[in-house]
Amino acid sequence: MADEEFVVCGYIRKNSRTFSIILGKYHDGTYLYKGHVTLGVTKETVSQLRESGITPFTAIPVGAGNESAIWVYPDRVCTVEYMPNTKNSLRQAVFKGFRTDMVPEDID
């Protein structure tokens, strides 16, 4: 398993108790979509996010619930643990918590 930091860019409400956080990376003044994490995300987690109503991404993949995303200000950094793979995707991802010692521009 590996840990990596991401910028929190939004979330998807799957039901009354299940949420997925939408993850991104800051690169050359823009945000790049990197996927979702659901395990470890609670209602309390998403209550700490500030809704913006505007996606920070220039390109958003269709599917995976992105159509019902609630976009937030990309001002929070989190750590995600996942199993590395050759497809550059987040396999078995687990939300580990927010990082108060980092800003989004640190996550490239």
TORMI-636282 format. One record per residue: residue number from 1; x, y, z of N, C-alpha, C in turn. Coordinates in steps of 0.2 Angstrom, whole numbers, plus 5000, padded with zeros to 4 digits. Layout:
+------+--------+---------+------+---------+----------+-------+--------+---------+------+
: zado : n_east : n_north : n_up : ca_east : ca_north : ca_up : c_east : c_north : c_up :
+------+--------+---------+------+---------+----------+-------+--------+---------+------+
:  NUM :      X :       Y :    Z :       X :        Y :     Z :      X :       Y :    Z :
...
+------+--------+---------+------+---------+----------+-------+--------+---------+------+
//
This chain:
+------+--------+---------+------+---------+----------+-------+--------+---------+------+
: zado : n_east : n_north : n_up : ca_east : ca_north : ca_up : c_east : c_north : c_up :
+------+--------+---------+------+---------+----------+-------+--------+---------+------+
:    1 :   5004 :    4994 : 5000 :    5000 :     5000 :  5000 :   5004 :    5006 : 5000 :
:    2 :   5002 :    5012 : 4997 :    5006 :     5018 :  4997 :   5001 :    5024 : 4999 :
:    3 :   5004 :    5029 : 5002 :    5000 :     5035 :  5004 :   5002 :    5040 : 4999 :
:    4 :   4997 :    5044 : 4997 :    4998 :     5050 :  4993 :   4993 :    5056 : 4995 :
:    5 :   4996 :    5062 : 4994 :    4991 :     5068 :  4995 :   4988 :    5070 : 4989 :
:    6 :   4982 :    5072 : 4990 :    4977 :     5075 :  4984 :   4974 :    5081 : 4987 :
:    7 :   4971 :    5085 : 4982 :    4967 :     5090 :  4983 :   4960 :    5088 : 4983 :
:    8 :   4956 :    5090 : 4988 :    4949 :     5088 :  4988 :   4945 :    5093 : 4984 :
:    9 :   4942 :    5091 : 4979 :    4938 :     5095 :  4974 :   4931 :    5095 : 4974 :
:   10 :   4928 :    5090 : 4977 :    4921 :     5089 :  4977 :   4919 :    5082 : 4981 :
:   11 :   4913 :    5081 : 4981 :    4910 :     5075 :  4984 :   4904 :    5073 : 4981 :
:   12 :   4902 :    5066 : 4981 :    4896 :     5063 :  4978 :   4893 :    5060 : 4984 :
:   13 :   4886 :    5061 : 4985 :    4882 :     5058 :  4990 :   4879 :    5052 : 4987 :
:   14 :   4881 :    5046 : 4989 :    4879 :     5040 :  4987 :   4872 :    5038 : 4990 :
:   15 :   4872 :    5039 : 4996 :    4866 :     5038 :  5000 :   4866 :    5042 : 5007 :
:   16 :   4862 :    5041 : 5011 :    4862 :     5045 :  5017 :   4868 :    5044 : 5022 :
:   17 :   4872 :    5039 : 5021 :    4878 :     5038 :  5025 :   4884 :    5037 : 5021 :
:   18 :   4884 :    5037 : 5015 :    4890 :     5035 :  5011 :   4891 :    5041 : 5006 :
:   19 :   4898 :    5043 : 5006 :    4900 :     5048 :  5002 :   4906 :    5046 : 4998 :
:   20 :   4908 :    5049 : 4993 :    4914 :     5048 :  4989 :   4917 :    5055 : 4989 :
:   21 :   4924 :    5056 : 4990 :    4927 :     5062 :  4989 :   4930 :    5062 : 4982 :
:   22 :   4930 :    5068 : 4978 :    4933 :     5068 :  4972 :   4940 :    5071 : 4973 :
:   23 :   4945 :    5068 : 4970 :    4952 :     5070 :  4971 :   4955 :    5073 : 4965 :
:   24 :   4959 :    5078 : 4966 :    4963 :     5081 :  4961 :   4970 :    5082 : 4963 :
:   25 :   4974 :    5085 : 4958 :    4981 :     5087 :  4959 :   4981 :    5094 : 4955 :
:   26 :   4985 :    5098 : 4959 :    4986 :     5105 :  4956 :   4993 :    5104 : 4951 :
:   27 :   4992 :    5107 : 4945 :    4997 :     5107 :  4940 :   4997 :    5112 : 4936 :
:   28 :   5002 :    5117 : 4935 :    5003 :     5122 :  4931 :   4997 :    5127 : 4931 :
:   29 :   4994 :    5128 : 4937 :    4989 :     5133 :  4938 :   4982 :    5130 : 4937 :
:   30 :   4981 :    5124 : 4936 :    4975 :     5120 :  4935 :   4974 :    5114 : 4939 :
:   31 :   4968 :    5111 : 4940 :    4967 :     5105 :  4943 :   4966 :    5099 : 4939 :
:   32 :   4969 :    5094 : 4940 :    4968 :     5088 :  4936 :   4964 :    5083 : 4940 :
:   33 :   4959 :    5080 : 4937 :    4955 :     5075 :  4940 :   4959 :    5068 : 4941 :
:   34 :   4959 :    5066 : 4947 :    4963 :     5060 :  4949 :   4958 :    5054 : 4951 :
:   35 :   4952 :    5055 : 4953 :    4948 :     5049 :  4955 :   4944 :    5051 : 4961 :
:   36 :   4941 :    5045 : 4964 :    4937 :     5046 :  4970 :   4940 :    5041 : 4975 :
:   37 :   4938 :    5043 : 4982 :    4939 :     5038 :  4987 :   4933 :    5038 : 4991 :
:   38 :   4931 :    5032 : 4993 :    4924 :     5031 :  4997 :   4926 :    5029 : 5004 :
:   39 :   4930 :    5024 : 5005 :    4931 :     5021 :  5011 :   4935 :    5026 : 5016 :
:   40 :   4932 :    5026 : 5022 :    4935 :     5031 :  5027 :   4932 :    5038 : 5027 :
:   41 :   4928 :    5039 : 5022 :    4924 :     5046 :  5021 :   4918 :    5045 : 5025 :
:   42 :   4916 :    5050 : 5029 :    4910 :     5050 :  5033 :   4907 :    5057 : 5032 :
:   43 :   4901 :    5057 : 5035 :    4897 :     5063 :  5034 :   4900 :    5069 : 5038 :
:   44 :   4904 :    5068 : 5043 :    4908 :     5073 :  5046 :   4913 :    5075 : 5042 :
:   45 :   4916 :    5071 : 5038 :    4922 :     5073 :  5033 :   4919 :    5078 : 5028 :
:   46 :   4913 :    5077 : 5025 :    4911 :     5081 :  5020 :   4908 :    5087 : 5023 :
:   47 :   4906 :    5087 : 5029 :    4903 :     5093 :  5032 :   4908 :    5099 : 5033 :
:   48 :   4915 :    5097 : 5033 :    4920 :     5101 :  5034 :   4922 :    5105 : 5027 :
:   49 :   4919 :    5103 : 5022 :    4920 :     5106 :  5015 :   4916 :    5112 : 5014 :
:   50 :   4918 :    5117 : 5010 :    4914 :     5122 :  5008 :   4912 :    5122 : 5001 :
:   51 :   4905 :    5122 : 5000 :    4903 :     5121 :  4993 :   4904 :    5127 : 4989 :
:   52 :   4906 :    5126 : 4983 :    4907 :     5132 :  4978 :   4902 :    5132 : 4972 :
:   53 :   4900 :    5126 : 4970 :    4895 :     5126 :  4965 :   4898 :    5126 : 4958 :
:   54 :   4905 :    5126 : 4958 :    4909 :     5126 :  4952 :   4914 :    5121 : 4952 :
:   55 :   4915 :    5117 : 4947 :    4920 :     5112 :  4946 :   4927 :    5116 : 4945 :
:   56 :   4932 :    5113 : 4949 :    4939 :     5116 :  4948 :   4942 :    5113 : 4942 :
:   57 :   4939 :    5108 : 4939 :    4943 :     5104 :  4933 :   4941 :    5107 : 4927 :
:   58 :   4945 :    5107 : 4922 :    4944 :     5109 :  4915 :   4941 :    5103 : 4911 :
:   59 :   4942 :    5097 : 4913 :    4940 :     5091 :  4910 :   4937 :    5086 : 4916 :
:   60 :   4931 :    5084 : 4915 :    4929 :     5079 :  4920 :   4926 :    5073 : 4917 :
:   61 :   4929 :    5067 : 4919 :    4927 :     5061 :  4916 :   4919 :    5060 : 4917 :
:   62 :   4916 :    5057 : 4912 :    4909 :     5055 :  4912 :   4908 :    5049 : 4916 :
:   63 :   4903 :    5048 : 4920 :    4902 :     5042 :  4924 :   4905 :    5043 : 4931 :
:   64 :   4904 :    5037 : 4934 :    4907 :     5036 :  4941 :   4903 :    5041 : 4946 :
:   65 :   4897 :    5044 : 4944 :    4894 :     5048 :  4948 :   4895 :    5056 : 4948 :
:   66 :   4900 :    5057 : 4943 :    4902 :     5064 :  4943 :   4897 :    5069 : 4941 :
:   67 :   4892 :    5067 : 4937 :    4886 :     5071 :  4935 :   4882 :    5074 : 4941 :
:   68 :   4882 :    5070 : 4947 :    4879 :     5073 :  4953 :   4884 :    5075 : 4958 :
:   69 :   4890 :    5077 : 4956 :    4895 :     5080 :  4961 :   4893 :    5086 : 4964 :
:   70 :   4895 :    5087 : 4970 :    4894 :     5093 :  4974 :   4901 :    5096 : 4974 :
:   71 :   4902 :    5101 : 4970 :    4909 :     5104 :  4970 :   4911 :    5109 : 4976 :
:   72 :   4917 :    5108 : 4978 :    4919 :     5112 :  4984 :   4925 :    5116 : 4982 :
:   73 :   4927 :    5122 : 4986 :    4933 :     5125 :  4985 :   4939 :    5121 : 4986 :
:   74 :   4943 :    5120 : 4981 :    4949 :     5116 :  4982 :   4954 :    5118 : 4987 :
:   75 :   4952 :    5119 : 4993 :    4957 :     5122 :  4998 :   4959 :    5117 : 5003 :
:   76 :   4957 :    5111 : 5002 :    4959 :     5106 :  5007 :   4963 :    5100 : 5004 :
:   77 :   4968 :    5098 : 5008 :    4973 :     5093 :  5006 :   4971 :    5086 : 5010 :
:   78 :   4971 :    5081 : 5007 :    4970 :     5074 :  5011 :   4975 :    5069 : 5009 :
:   79 :   4976 :    5064 : 5013 :    4980 :     5059 :  5012 :   4976 :    5053 : 5010 :
:   80 :   4977 :    5049 : 5005 :    4974 :     5043 :  5003 :   4979 :    5037 : 5003 :
:   81 :   4977 :    5032 : 5006 :    4981 :     5026 :  5005 :   4978 :    5021 : 5000 :
:   82 :   4982 :    5018 : 4995 :    4979 :     5014 :  4990 :   4984 :    5009 : 4988 :
:   83 :   4982 :    5004 : 4984 :    4987 :     4999 :  4981 :   4989 :    5002 : 4974 :
:   84 :   4996 :    5003 : 4974 :    4998 :     5005 :  4967 :   4997 :    5000 : 4962 :
:   85 :   4996 :    5002 : 4956 :    4995 :     4997 :  4950 :   4998 :    5001 : 4944 :
:   86 :   4998 :    4997 : 4938 :    5001 :     5000 :  4932 :   4996 :    5004 : 4928 :
:   87 :   4990 :    5004 : 4930 :    4985 :     5008 :  4927 :   4984 :    5016 : 4929 :
:   88 :   4989 :    5017 : 4934 :    4989 :     5024 :  4937 :   4982 :    5026 : 4940 :
:   89 :   4979 :    5021 : 4943 :    4972 :     5022 :  4946 :   4973 :    5021 : 4954 :
:   90 :   4968 :    5023 : 4957 :    4967 :     5022 :  4965 :   4964 :    5016 : 4966 :
:   91 :   4967 :    5010 : 4967 :    4964 :     5004 :  4969 :   4964 :    5003 : 4976 :
:   92 :   4958 :    5001 : 4978 :    4957 :     5000 :  4986 :   4959 :    5006 : 4990 :
:   93 :   4956 :    5012 : 4987 :    4958 :     5018 :  4991 :   4955 :    5019 : 4997 :
:   94 :   4958 :    5022 : 5002 :    4955 :     5023 :  5009 :   4957 :    5030 : 5011 :
:   95 :   4952 :    5034 : 5013 :    4953 :     5041 :  5015 :   4957 :    5041 : 5022 :
:   96 :   4962 :    5044 : 5023 :    4966 :     5044 :  5029 :   4965 :    5050 : 5033 :
:   97 :   4963 :    5056 : 5030 :    4962 :     5062 :  5034 :   4965 :    5068 : 5030 :
:   98 :   4963 :    5074 : 5033 :    4965 :     5080 :  5030 :   4972 :    5082 : 5032 :
:   99 :   4976 :    5085 : 5028 :    4982 :     5088 :  5030 :   4982 :    5095 : 5031 :
:  100 :   4983 :    5098 : 5037 :    4983 :     5105 :  5039 :   4989 :    5108 : 5038 :
:  101 :   4994 :    5104 : 5036 :    5001 :     5107 :  5035 :   5003 :    5108 : 5028 :
:  102 :   4998 :    5107 : 5024 :    4999 :     5107 :  5016 :   4994 :    5112 : 5013 :
:  103 :   4996 :    5115 : 5008 :    4991 :     5119 :  5004 :   4990 :    5115 : 4997 :
:  104 :   4985 :    5116 : 4993 :    4984 :     5113 :  4986 :   4990 :    5114 : 4982 :
:  105 :   4993 :    5120 : 4982 :    4999 :     5121 :  4977 :   5005 :    5116 : 4979 :
:  106 :   5005 :    5113 : 4985 :    5010 :     5109 :  4986 :   5009 :    5102 : 4983 :
:  107 :   5003 :    5101 : 4980 :    5001 :     5094 :  4978 :   5001 :    5094 : 4970 :
:  108 :   5007 :    5092 : 4968 :    5008 :     5092 :  4960 :   5010 :    5085 : 4958 :
+------+--------+---------+------+---------+----------+-------+--------+---------+------+
//
